[in-house]
Amino acid sequence: MAKKPLSKLFSKLPGKSPDKKRGASAENPRPVVQPLKLLFFIVDWHHANIVSDVCVTEKVRFHFTIRGQGTASSEILDLLGIGSSEKAVITCLEQEVGVEVLMKEVRSRLKPYGAGMGIAFTVPLSAINDPVLLIFKQSIFKNEKIAAGGPRGKGANMNEKFTNDLIVAIVNHGYSDELMNTARAAGAVGGTLIHARGQAHEGAVKFFGVSVQDEKEMILILTAREKKVPIMQAICESHGLNSQAQGIVFSMPVDNVMGLSLE
């Protein structure tokens, strides 16, 4: 059986142009899928079920929960809720028009628990495989109504683009504390630690000396865009591939940020 070309398996986002062969016309064009976002919630582990319940209630098609550990300094624990304790990193795949609804609903559900409940932010996606895209097309009319209704009150600034970045650093096990000390000195406020297992292609092992299938630590650092370069440079200089930490670091633009605390 001939393999399908990659262009047939993945779609760029936002959705494809309307297909006239399927009944679309200039007067009544078929709707297209709104841009998809990867939405992150970082909350205390014992509040993970609250976020998960919201995802189920709002019929979020894909959401995943990962156990992590906060690395923020104690001064900002009450502000962002990302201190040194067990954390849940919940990731959701949702259309842009549904992001604000999810953020505000989670924020409302966490309100009774006081300040410092965590943080939420989104990362835009550029492409996705077609079967997943078809699932989102099934709810397109509902989301069009949400979009037509306009903003639902104050909260996340949905029009403010790319003023923050998510730095992702992956280092060998046991080096996350050193990395966070370096990042803080360069301007980072805090981060979230996730334990993982590394796998590298043989070519990377020979060229960089990267360990294969060793225990790794992944650190997520949300930061203002102007602080991104100094933080990443400091991490590379002190914990890069030539160090014992064998660190890899990259960043992604973040276009919506909301603290999950209500005053």
N, C-alpha and C positions, 0 to 999 in steps of 0.2 A: 504494500500500500504506500502510495506516494505521500511524503510528508507535506503538510501544509506550510506555505511560507510564513515567516514570522509576522508579516503584515496582515495575515488573515487571522492570527491568534490574538493580537493586541490592538487596542484602539487608543489613539491619542485623545486626550481630554482637553476641552469639553467634547460632548458627543459628536457623532458624525453628522454630516449634512442630511436633511430629509431625503428619503428615497421616494422618488416620484412613481416608481413602479408599484409601490405598495399603497397607493391611494392619496399621496400627498399632492398638493397643488399650490400655485402661487397665492391663491386666495385663502386656502386653509392648509398651511404648511404643518407637517407633523412636528410635534415638539421634540426637542433634543434634551439629553441628559445634562443637568447643570454640572459645573465643575465638582469633582470629588475631592474631599479633604480627608486626611488622616488625623483624627481628633484624639488628643492625649488628655487623660485625666490622671493626675498624680495625687493620691490621697492616702491617709493612714490605712493600713491593711484591714482593720476592723470596720472600715467604712466602704470597702470594695463592693459589698453586696448592695449598698444603696445606689451606687453608680450603675451596677449591673442591672438592677431592677428598673432603673430609668430606661436603659437601653432596650430592655425587653418590652416595657410599656410603650415606648415610642417606635417599636418595631424596627430597631436598628438591625440590619441584616448580618453584619459581621462585627463582633467585638471580642477582644481577647484580654485576659487579665494575667499580668506578670508580677511575681513577687520581687520587690526591690528593697533597697535600704537608703534612707535619706542621708545626706552628707553636709547639710547646711550648718552654719555656725549657730550657736544658741541664740544670738541676738535677733535673728530673723525667724525663729521658730513660730512665734505667735503671728507673724505677718503672713507667711506663705504656707506654713504647715509642712515644710520639707526638712525637718530636723533629723537628728540621728535616731531613727526608729524604723520599724518595718513599714514599707510602703507598698501600695498597689499601683502599678502602672497599667491603666486600662486604655487600650487603643480601640478606636471605632472607625469604621469606614462609612462616611455619610456624604450626601450631597450638600453643597454649600448652603442652600436655603434652609437646611435642617440643623445646621451647626448651632445657631443662636438659641434655637428651641431647646436643644440638648443641654447646652451650657447653663441656661437660666433655670431649667428644671432641676438639674443636679445641684445647682447653687441653692435653690429653694429647699430641696430635701435635706441639705446639710445645715441649713440655717439654725435648727434647734440645738445643734451641737456646739455652737459658739464660733469664735474666731479661729483662724489658722487651719482651715479645713483642707487646704491644698491649692492646686492651680490647674488650669486647663488651657490648652493651646492647640493650634492646628498647623499642619504642614500640607501644602498643596501637592497634588499628584499630577504627573505629566502623561502617564499612560497606564492602561490596565488591560487584563485579558478579557476578551469579548464575553465569555459566559457570565462573568461577574457584572459586566456592564448591562447585560440583558436583564439581570435581576433588578437593577435600579430603574430601568425603563418601565417596569411594571407599576411603579409608584409615581410616575412623572407628573400626572395630573394633580395629585394631592400636593406635591411640592410646588407646582406652579401657583396654586392657590396661596400657599404660604408666602411665596415670593411676591405675589401681587398685593398681599396685605401690608407689605412694608415692614419696617423695624418694629419689634415688640418691646418698646420701652428702652430704658437706658441699661447699659451693661457693657458687653464687649463692643469695641469700636470696629464694626465689620467693614468699614471703608478704609481703615488705616492699614496699608500694605507694607510688609517687610521692614518693620522697625526692630524686630527681634530675630534671633537665630537660635537654633538648637545645635549645640556642639556635641558630637558623639565621639568619645575617646574609648579605644579598646586596648587594654594592657594586660600583661601577664598577671596571674593571681598574686595578690599581696601588695600591689603597687598603687591601689586606688587612693589610699590616704596621702601618699606622697604626691600623686598627681593633683589631688584636690588642694593640697597646700600650695602647690605651684600655681594652680588656676586662681585661687583666692588672691594670691600676691599680685596677680596680673589683672585683677578686677572682677573675678567671678564671685557671685554671692553664695551659691550652693549648687548641689546637684543630686542626682539619684543614681544609685549603684545597682546594677543587675549582674548576677553571676551567669556566665555562659561558657560554652566549650568552643574553642577555636578550631577551624579547619582551613588549610591553605593549599593552593595548588603547588605541585612539586617544583615548578619553575620559581615561584615566590620563595620557597624554602631555600633553594640553591642561591638565589640572587640576594635575598635579604637575610637569610638565616631565621625566618619566621618559624616558630614551633608549630607542629601539627597536632591537633586534638589535645592540647593542653588546656587546663582550666584558665579561663579568661575573666576579666572584669570589664563590664561596659558601663561607662559613666555618661549620663545625660546631663548637660549643663545648658539651661535656658538663660540667655543673656541679651542685653541690648546690642544692637548691631554695631555700634561704635566700639564696643569692647571685644568683639569677636576676634579680630586679627591679633591683638596683643595676647589674648588668652591662648589662642591656637599656636602662636609662635613660641610662647613660653613652654607649652606642653611638648611641642616638637623638639625644642632644644634640650629639655631635661629628661624627657621620657619617650623619645622617638625610637625608630627601629634600630638605631645603633646603641641604644642603652639596654640595660637588663630588663627594663619594662617592655621593650619591643612594642612601643605604642603606635597605633594608627589613629589618626584624628581627621574628622571631616565635619562639615556643617550643612544644615538645611535651613532655608528661609521659613520663618514662622509668621503667619499673617493674622492671627487672632489670639489674643492672650486675655484671660480673665482669672482673677483670684476668686476662689470658691468660698469667700467669706462675705457676709452681709453686715454692714454696720447698723 
